[in-house]
Every structure is written in C-alpha cells, then in structure tokens.
Amino acid sequence: MREQVIRSYSELKIDADMVIRMQGADPALIRQRKPRLVDLVEKAIIEGMQSIQPVAAYTILPVEEIGLESFTLVGIAWSVSPFVAQRLTGAQAIAAVVCTLGAGLEARISRLADNDPVYTFALDTFGSVAANCLRVAACDDIKASAWQNNLYTSMPLIPGLNGWSVEVSQPKIFSVVDTNSIGVTLNESAQMTPRKSISMVLGIGKFPFATEHPFPAG
C-alpha cells in the first residue's frame, strides 16, 4: 500500500550554541571572547525563523525485494551501494522523504550577501542547523508512526552517503515523493532547489535493524 504524507513543522528548537558549533567554534569560548558575535547569531536565528517554512513530504512503499546492491519498489529497482543495502536488510517498506525550509531564507541570504557577509554567514549557518533539525523531526515522526504499529525504522540514508550516488538516488526519491506540493525541484545535476533541502530514505520492518535501536515507547 502506498502512503503519502505532507507535514509542516512550525516549532524547530534552535539556539545560538547550535549555530556556533555548526560554524566550527566553541560556544563557551565565543561567549567569553566575542559576545557581539553571539548577539549577531541570535539576531540571525530570529530573522531566520521568520524566513523559513519547514515542511516534509514522504511516501511509504512496500519493499518487493532487497539485494546486495539494490531494492525494488513498485516494480522498479533502485541501485544502491552495499552500505545502504546492508542497512535496509529486513525492511518491509521504505519511507522516501524530502524536507525543505522553503525559498524565503535563501532569498534573504542572496539579498544580503554583498553588503553584510558576516551576518549572511550566520543566517546561512542557521539554515544548515534548521535543515538538520527538520530532518531529525521528520525521522522522529516516521519512527513514532512505525512504533504505533509495532514496527521499527532504520537509520536515515541520505544520497551521497557511502557510495550511494546523488545522481542515481536523488531522481529515484523524487519519482515517488510529491515534491511539487512543497516547492522542491531537481536540476540536471540532481541538486535540489531550495538549497536548504534534504532527501533520504528509511527502512521500516518488523524487527530492529542492526544499525538502529528501536524507537522508545512513550
């Protein structure tokens, strides 16, 4: 059975320390030595939150077959790396997911880029943190739904991971997910627009996956 879901996420929880870490710095040291930079990051978070529209679209499809370097959904074989195939072993269904923050943040960053590069960097880093938080939120929702049906989920598997080619995997995901509804497109190089978007697949099965603990009850 094919299940399609579109879900918005209005309350991503992001703080300055998360953004500073994403920039590769130690939040404690930055707060001590460059408090004005912390203020700038906090300003970027406020503006960034007003500029994003986090949403995820995903489709759950039954698995017909999983091989050493492929799996088959609705009669179509997906070529994957051995790393991906191994982590999907035991899956009875696959959730194909596309998440995006929308186009607003990207447009704001583009307008500011030439005039305020430091603040633009803070906004862009906020976007990276927000996209990752959105990915986690979408995975948590899929896990929770699976748990209600006494099922388990695999780790999220992202195009480009361990030999799973973006050029091969991204079009496959887009072929089964309603990305038009969330405003995400794919170019000839298999890159997504808006840029702060993430795609992935998760396996769903009756038993815990070897590389992922079961979702905790409650």
Protein Blocks (a to p, Z undefined) as FASTA:
>chain_A
ZZddddddfbbccdfklmmmmnopafklmmmmmmmlmmmmmmmmmmmmmmpccddddddd
ddfbdcfkbcceehiacdddfklmmmmgoiabdcdddddebjmlmmmmmmmmmmmmmlmm
mmmmmmmmmmmmmmmmmmmmmmmmmmmnopacdddddehiahiafklmmmmmmmmpcfkl
nopacdfkopacdfbbcdddddddfbdcfkbccddeZZ
